[in-house]
């Protein structure tokens, strides 16, 4: 079992549940007006930790504001300038992510570690295969990644700092997998798992699920991030779905939906896209079916708590397996969300 690392209100490693995280997709200088409600939706969808890029201390006030508004622990992502890490800790972030290899001289990293120790801030050593020290000894990439992480950990431990999480990511799934496995054989710090720059929704979900799923089944990984060239809501949904599939997270909404075909009388694809995040954000522990026609619609509706299905040229809302009412396609989203919010388990 790994050590336990406190990150704000939650812990990573040991017996703690595996947490899901994402990284905000807009610069701090351009926070969207609906920021607070978006964070609330992410939290309700199952996001446990959120990271923000912090490249410029002129965004100090924005970062402090974000820490205040976010309902989950905030991580500051730091590259190159050690002073950004020092400043981020004054905003009370729960964790910082650094790669000591791009911070410069060792004393700069040590200053960060001293301050983190003083303020009770966790640190992720985040190494990517593309930003490692020179490989003078002809080591394998896996060994170079693991040895580099272990060296940085020794710097931290020399200062009495142990609240460290480690990630060894590559865009190559097999390398990410082998590096995490090797690290966890040689060290008991918890790992943040991910496949970096993994592509769009389909590519990332395939690569990340294959890599992270196998590691988690072996007990490796305290926190996960799907890196998707897409929405951060998709990243959270993918992470939560993986944990639920592995039996590592219970509860939450189960959505059954048909892929849609030429028989459909209800556009299940477009409808799901429209309401999926809102449905998941309700956090209701129920099953909702969204079906295109009578071939499988009534059957799935019978097994679901709520369902919307096309039958002939009409659309029906089902409750507890029975037709509840006929609805118009324009109102289907609002009708279903209302039924979900009123549903008593
Ligand atoms: S439920 Fe109907 S529309 Fe959906 S995939 Fe099956 S046959 Fe096609």
Boltz pocket constraint, residues with backbone or C-beta under 6 A from the ligand:
constraints:
  - pocket:
      binder: B
      contacts: [[A, 258], [A, 259], [A, 260], [A, 261], [A, 262], [A, 263], [A, 264], [A, 265], [A, 266], [A, 291], [A, 292], [A, 293], [A, 294], [A, 295], [A, 296], [A, 297]]
      max_distance: 6.0
